[in-house]
């Protein structure tokens, strides 16, 4: 399991490697566009995605071998301890209702 955390918009490349990988984008990624360009069959019943992120300032970050890309459209309501909140209004520290472990 790997987590790649991007701290600022950047030109570059990140490879998730094996296992369950997470790509975390910076707060400055608001307005960034994530494009999935392909899906790779890992041969073990799992799949990973390749693609890129273009930040508002035009910088591009390519990624490969990330198993889960989670996206929510603006206005999507997320269950939190403070009630249902639009995804764009979530704040650092909000506890979100998860499928398998309650609020985290």
Biotite code that builds the C-alpha atoms (Angstrom):
import biotite.structure as struc

atoms = struc.array([
    struc.Atom([0.000, 0.000, 0.000], chain_id="A", res_id=1, res_name="UNK", atom_name="CA", element="C"),
    struc.Atom([1.454, 3.329, -1.084], chain_id="A", res_id=2, res_name="UNK", atom_name="CA", element="C"),
    struc.Atom([0.250, 6.900, -0.767], chain_id="A", res_id=3, res_name="UNK", atom_name="CA", element="C"),
    struc.Atom([1.732, 9.502, -3.102], chain_id="A", res_id=4, res_name="UNK", atom_name="CA", element="C"),
    struc.Atom([1.017, 12.982, -1.781], chain_id="A", res_id=5, res_name="UNK", atom_name="CA", element="C"),
    struc.Atom([1.558, 15.902, -4.134], chain_id="A", res_id=6, res_name="UNK", atom_name="CA", element="C"),
    struc.Atom([2.179, 19.062, -2.100], chain_id="A", res_id=7, res_name="UNK", atom_name="CA", element="C"),
    struc.Atom([1.917, 21.627, -4.899], chain_id="A", res_id=8, res_name="UNK", atom_name="CA", element="C"),
    struc.Atom([1.029, 21.745, -8.588], chain_id="A", res_id=9, res_name="UNK", atom_name="CA", element="C"),
    struc.Atom([3.958, 20.320, -10.483], chain_id="A", res_id=10, res_name="UNK", atom_name="CA", element="C"),
    struc.Atom([5.138, 18.920, -13.784], chain_id="A", res_id=11, res_name="UNK", atom_name="CA", element="C"),
    struc.Atom([6.176, 15.318, -13.285], chain_id="A", res_id=12, res_name="UNK", atom_name="CA", element="C"),
    struc.Atom([5.426, 11.618, -13.120], chain_id="A", res_id=13, res_name="UNK", atom_name="CA", element="C"),
    struc.Atom([4.420, 9.309, -10.286], chain_id="A", res_id=14, res_name="UNK", atom_name="CA", element="C"),
    struc.Atom([4.195, 5.495, -10.384], chain_id="A", res_id=15, res_name="UNK", atom_name="CA", element="C"),
    struc.Atom([2.027, 3.753, -7.805], chain_id="A", res_id=16, res_name="UNK", atom_name="CA", element="C"),
    struc.Atom([3.832, 0.412, -7.898], chain_id="A", res_id=17, res_name="UNK", atom_name="CA", element="C"),
    struc.Atom([2.223, -2.770, -6.602], chain_id="A", res_id=18, res_name="UNK", atom_name="CA", element="C"),
    struc.Atom([-0.510, -3.022, -3.988], chain_id="A", res_id=19, res_name="UNK", atom_name="CA", element="C"),
    struc.Atom([-3.342, -0.622, -3.236], chain_id="A", res_id=20, res_name="UNK", atom_name="CA", element="C"),
    struc.Atom([-2.175, 2.902, -4.030], chain_id="A", res_id=21, res_name="UNK", atom_name="CA", element="C"),
    struc.Atom([-3.638, 6.331, -3.342], chain_id="A", res_id=22, res_name="UNK", atom_name="CA", element="C"),
    struc.Atom([-2.782, 9.600, -5.080], chain_id="A", res_id=23, res_name="UNK", atom_name="CA", element="C"),
    struc.Atom([-3.444, 12.662, -2.882], chain_id="A", res_id=24, res_name="UNK", atom_name="CA", element="C"),
    struc.Atom([-3.566, 16.032, -4.643], chain_id="A", res_id=25, res_name="UNK", atom_name="CA", element="C"),
    struc.Atom([-2.806, 19.390, -2.988], chain_id="A", res_id=26, res_name="UNK", atom_name="CA", element="C"),
    struc.Atom([-5.446, 21.863, -1.817], chain_id="A", res_id=27, res_name="UNK", atom_name="CA", element="C"),
    struc.Atom([-4.352, 23.985, -4.779], chain_id="A", res_id=28, res_name="UNK", atom_name="CA", element="C"),
    struc.Atom([-5.740, 21.303, -7.115], chain_id="A", res_id=29, res_name="UNK", atom_name="CA", element="C"),
    struc.Atom([-9.197, 22.935, -7.092], chain_id="A", res_id=30, res_name="UNK", atom_name="CA", element="C"),
    struc.Atom([-10.028, 23.401, -10.738], chain_id="A", res_id=31, res_name="UNK", atom_name="CA", element="C"),
    struc.Atom([-7.566, 20.693, -11.797], chain_id="A", res_id=32, res_name="UNK", atom_name="CA", element="C"),
    struc.Atom([-8.738, 18.202, -14.418], chain_id="A", res_id=33, res_name="UNK", atom_name="CA", element="C"),
    struc.Atom([-8.052, 14.480, -13.899], chain_id="A", res_id=34, res_name="UNK", atom_name="CA", element="C"),
    struc.Atom([-8.034, 12.361, -17.071], chain_id="A", res_id=35, res_name="UNK", atom_name="CA", element="C"),
    struc.Atom([-7.947, 8.543, -17.016], chain_id="A", res_id=36, res_name="UNK", atom_name="CA", element="C"),
    struc.Atom([-6.224, 7.370, -20.212], chain_id="A", res_id=37, res_name="UNK", atom_name="CA", element="C"),
    struc.Atom([-6.169, 3.627, -19.633], chain_id="A", res_id=38, res_name="UNK", atom_name="CA", element="C"),
    struc.Atom([-6.944, 0.696, -17.407], chain_id="A", res_id=39, res_name="UNK", atom_name="CA", element="C"),
    struc.Atom([-4.403, -2.082, -16.892], chain_id="A", res_id=40, res_name="UNK", atom_name="CA", element="C"),
    struc.Atom([-5.425, -5.654, -16.021], chain_id="A", res_id=41, res_name="UNK", atom_name="CA", element="C"),
    struc.Atom([-3.025, -6.656, -13.249], chain_id="A", res_id=42, res_name="UNK", atom_name="CA", element="C"),
    struc.Atom([-3.774, -10.342, -13.905], chain_id="A", res_id=43, res_name="UNK", atom_name="CA", element="C"),
    struc.Atom([-4.938, -11.011, -10.350], chain_id="A", res_id=44, res_name="UNK", atom_name="CA", element="C"),
    struc.Atom([-8.506, -9.747, -10.566], chain_id="A", res_id=45, res_name="UNK", atom_name="CA", element="C"),
    struc.Atom([-7.505, -6.129, -9.924], chain_id="A", res_id=46, res_name="UNK", atom_name="CA", element="C"),
    struc.Atom([-7.053, -3.234, -12.307], chain_id="A", res_id=47, res_name="UNK", atom_name="CA", element="C"),
    struc.Atom([-5.029, -0.039, -12.147], chain_id="A", res_id=48, res_name="UNK", atom_name="CA", element="C"),
    struc.Atom([-5.426, 3.264, -13.921], chain_id="A", res_id=49, res_name="UNK", atom_name="CA", element="C"),
    struc.Atom([-3.054, 5.480, -15.851], chain_id="A", res_id=50, res_name="UNK", atom_name="CA", element="C"),
    struc.Atom([-3.669, 9.107, -16.684], chain_id="A", res_id=51, res_name="UNK", atom_name="CA", element="C"),
    struc.Atom([-2.758, 12.650, -15.822], chain_id="A", res_id=52, res_name="UNK", atom_name="CA", element="C"),
    struc.Atom([-3.784, 15.720, -13.847], chain_id="A", res_id=53, res_name="UNK", atom_name="CA", element="C"),
    struc.Atom([-3.629, 19.205, -15.378], chain_id="A", res_id=54, res_name="UNK", atom_name="CA", element="C"),
    struc.Atom([-3.557, 21.886, -12.676], chain_id="A", res_id=55, res_name="UNK", atom_name="CA", element="C"),
    struc.Atom([-5.102, 25.348, -13.123], chain_id="A", res_id=56, res_name="UNK", atom_name="CA", element="C"),
    struc.Atom([-1.644, 26.817, -13.713], chain_id="A", res_id=57, res_name="UNK", atom_name="CA", element="C"),
    struc.Atom([-1.128, 24.451, -16.680], chain_id="A", res_id=58, res_name="UNK", atom_name="CA", element="C"),
    struc.Atom([1.346, 22.099, -15.010], chain_id="A", res_id=59, res_name="UNK", atom_name="CA", element="C"),
    struc.Atom([0.799, 18.397, -15.761], chain_id="A", res_id=60, res_name="UNK", atom_name="CA", element="C"),
    struc.Atom([1.362, 15.399, -13.491], chain_id="A", res_id=61, res_name="UNK", atom_name="CA", element="C"),
    struc.Atom([1.248, 11.967, -15.168], chain_id="A", res_id=62, res_name="UNK", atom_name="CA", element="C"),
    struc.Atom([0.400, 8.904, -13.063], chain_id="A", res_id=63, res_name="UNK", atom_name="CA", element="C"),
    struc.Atom([0.484, 5.150, -13.573], chain_id="A", res_id=64, res_name="UNK", atom_name="CA", element="C"),
    struc.Atom([-0.487, 2.047, -11.581], chain_id="A", res_id=65, res_name="UNK", atom_name="CA", element="C"),
    struc.Atom([-2.999, 3.544, -9.159], chain_id="A", res_id=66, res_name="UNK", atom_name="CA", element="C"),
    struc.Atom([-5.716, 1.035, -8.262], chain_id="A", res_id=67, res_name="UNK", atom_name="CA", element="C"),
    struc.Atom([-8.392, 3.444, -7.099], chain_id="A", res_id=68, res_name="UNK", atom_name="CA", element="C"),
    struc.Atom([-9.231, 6.863, -8.503], chain_id="A", res_id=69, res_name="UNK", atom_name="CA", element="C"),
    struc.Atom([-12.085, 8.378, -6.525], chain_id="A", res_id=70, res_name="UNK", atom_name="CA", element="C"),
    struc.Atom([-13.867, 11.396, -7.984], chain_id="A", res_id=71, res_name="UNK", atom_name="CA", element="C"),
    struc.Atom([-17.019, 13.227, -6.949], chain_id="A", res_id=72, res_name="UNK", atom_name="CA", element="C"),
    struc.Atom([-18.933, 15.743, -9.058], chain_id="A", res_id=73, res_name="UNK", atom_name="CA", element="C"),
    struc.Atom([-19.558, 19.156, -7.470], chain_id="A", res_id=74, res_name="UNK", atom_name="CA", element="C"),
    struc.Atom([-22.678, 19.071, -5.320], chain_id="A", res_id=75, res_name="UNK", atom_name="CA", element="C"),
    struc.Atom([-22.303, 15.386, -4.395], chain_id="A", res_id=76, res_name="UNK", atom_name="CA", element="C"),
    struc.Atom([-23.488, 15.034, -0.789], chain_id="A", res_id=77, res_name="UNK", atom_name="CA", element="C"),
    struc.Atom([-21.187, 13.169, 1.592], chain_id="A", res_id=78, res_name="UNK", atom_name="CA", element="C"),
    struc.Atom([-22.391, 11.874, 4.988], chain_id="A", res_id=79, res_name="UNK", atom_name="CA", element="C"),
    struc.Atom([-20.326, 13.439, 7.784], chain_id="A", res_id=80, res_name="UNK", atom_name="CA", element="C"),
    struc.Atom([-20.701, 13.743, 11.547], chain_id="A", res_id=81, res_name="UNK", atom_name="CA", element="C"),
    struc.Atom([-22.011, 17.270, 10.942], chain_id="A", res_id=82, res_name="UNK", atom_name="CA", element="C"),
    struc.Atom([-24.639, 16.040, 8.449], chain_id="A", res_id=83, res_name="UNK", atom_name="CA", element="C"),
    struc.Atom([-24.726, 15.747, 4.661], chain_id="A", res_id=84, res_name="UNK", atom_name="CA", element="C"),
    struc.Atom([-22.155, 18.096, 3.138], chain_id="A", res_id=85, res_name="UNK", atom_name="CA", element="C"),
    struc.Atom([-21.450, 18.938, -0.513], chain_id="A", res_id=86, res_name="UNK", atom_name="CA", element="C"),
    struc.Atom([-18.063, 17.496, -1.490], chain_id="A", res_id=87, res_name="UNK", atom_name="CA", element="C"),
    struc.Atom([-16.673, 20.956, -2.257], chain_id="A", res_id=88, res_name="UNK", atom_name="CA", element="C"),
    struc.Atom([-17.565, 22.103, 1.298], chain_id="A", res_id=89, res_name="UNK", atom_name="CA", element="C"),
    struc.Atom([-15.690, 19.331, 3.120], chain_id="A", res_id=90, res_name="UNK", atom_name="CA", element="C"),
    struc.Atom([-12.969, 20.588, 5.436], chain_id="A", res_id=91, res_name="UNK", atom_name="CA", element="C"),
    struc.Atom([-9.836, 19.006, 6.813], chain_id="A", res_id=92, res_name="UNK", atom_name="CA", element="C"),
    struc.Atom([-10.830, 16.955, 9.852], chain_id="A", res_id=93, res_name="UNK", atom_name="CA", element="C"),
    struc.Atom([-14.382, 16.086, 8.726], chain_id="A", res_id=94, res_name="UNK", atom_name="CA", element="C"),
    struc.Atom([-15.266, 12.529, 9.737], chain_id="A", res_id=95, res_name="UNK", atom_name="CA", element="C"),
    struc.Atom([-16.862, 10.741, 6.766], chain_id="A", res_id=96, res_name="UNK", atom_name="CA", element="C"),
    struc.Atom([-19.177, 7.737, 6.898], chain_id="A", res_id=97, res_name="UNK", atom_name="CA", element="C"),
    struc.Atom([-17.395, 4.727, 5.373], chain_id="A", res_id=98, res_name="UNK", atom_name="CA", element="C"),
    struc.Atom([-18.945, 1.507, 4.156], chain_id="A", res_id=99, res_name="UNK", atom_name="CA", element="C"),
    struc.Atom([-16.951, -0.766, 6.434], chain_id="A", res_id=100, res_name="UNK", atom_name="CA", element="C"),
    struc.Atom([-15.763, 1.180, 9.505], chain_id="A", res_id=101, res_name="UNK", atom_name="CA", element="C"),
    struc.Atom([-18.344, 3.844, 10.349], chain_id="A", res_id=102, res_name="UNK", atom_name="CA", element="C"),
    struc.Atom([-17.179, 7.442, 10.640], chain_id="A", res_id=103, res_name="UNK", atom_name="CA", element="C"),
    struc.Atom([-13.480, 8.018, 10.058], chain_id="A", res_id=104, res_name="UNK", atom_name="CA", element="C"),
])
